[in-house]
């Protein structure tokens, strides 16, 4: 009996560890994703979802929608900077809510954010960064 309980705990812990999904975005087609890609790879993100689209609105950001749709409990969405995820507090709040609803969390490499807390925690970090 003890072995089965131990196995269940180990399996549950492994599920909670989750995957690191990277998201890289540049605003125009003449910009390069290489620096973001390299930073995300160093952080252990795999796979990395990339797109060349404006961050001012969600329309047309199909890779962001794809990665948000596959996040599960324990996973992390990894970005190099918060502005790669969204340009407005409202957009960041909506994205944070989707991440939280999935049971995942956000890691922002260059701004040292690793919020395994609620979406409101992400917004507090975003608010601090906006003041800088």
N, C-alpha and C positions, 0 to 999 in steps of 0.2 A: 504494500500500500504506500509506503513512504516514497518509493521510487516514482510511482505515478504522480504523486503530489509534487515531487521535485521536478519531474519532467514538465508538468503543467506550468509551474512557476517559471522555469527556464524558457519555455515556448512563449509565454506571455511577455517576459522581459525582452525576448528577441523581437517580438512584434512591436513593442513600444519603442525600441531603438530606432526603427524606421529608416527611411532612405533620405539622402540629401539630393534634392532636385535643384539644379541651377537655372537661373533665368537671366539672360543678358539682352539688353536692348540699346540700340542707338536710334537717334531721331531721323537721320537721313541716309539714303543709300550710299552716299560717298564717304560715310564714316565707317570705321573698322571695329569689329567686335573682338579682335584678337586679345587685347589687354584684359577685357572682362572675362573672356573664355579661359585665359591662362590663370587668372586669379581664382575663378570658380573651380578649375581642375585642381589647383593647389589646395583648395579648401575641401576637396573630396567629393564635390558634386558630380553626379552621374545618374541620369543623363542631364545635358544642358539644353535648355530651350532657348533659341535665339530668334530675334526679329529686328527688322529695321522699320520702325513705325514711331510716330509721335507719341509722347507720353502724356499729352494733354487730355486725351479721351481714350476710353476703352474700346470704342469701335475700331475694328481692323486689327486689334492686337490678339490674333488667333493663338499665338504660342502661349501668351499669358493665360488665356482661357483654357488651353489644353493642360498646362501644368496645374492650374488651380483645380481642374476637374479630376485629377488623378491623386491629389494629396490624400493621405490617410492618417489615422492616428499614429503619432510618433514621428511622422515625416517632418522634414524641414524644407522650406523654400529658401534658397540661398541666392542673394544678390550682392553685387559689389557695393552699391550705394542705394539709399532709399529712393533717390530721384529716378533710378532705373525702373522702379516699380510703379511710381505714380508721381504726378506733378502737383496735385492738390491734396489738401487734408481730407476732403470728402472722398476722393478716389482711394487714398491710402486707408481711410476708415473702412470703406467697402471691401477692399482687398483683405485687410486685417480680419474683418468679420468672416469672410470666406475661409481664410486660413484657420481661424479659430473653430469654425463650424466643422471643419474636416478633422479636428483634433491635432493639427500640425502646428508648427511654429516657424518663425522667421529668423534668419540669420543674415545680418548685414556686415560684410567683411570689413570695409574701410572705415565704418563708423562704430565698430565694436559693439554691435547690437546682437544679442542672442536671446530672444524673448520667448522662453518656454512658458510664458505667462499668457494672459488674455489679450485680446485685441486692444483693450484700453492701455495695456502696457506698451504695445507698439506705438500707439498714438502719443503717449507720454514721451517716448524716445524721439519720435518725429517732431514733436513740439520743441523739445530741447535743441534738436539739430537745426530747426528753422530759425531759432534765436541767434545761432552762431554767425 
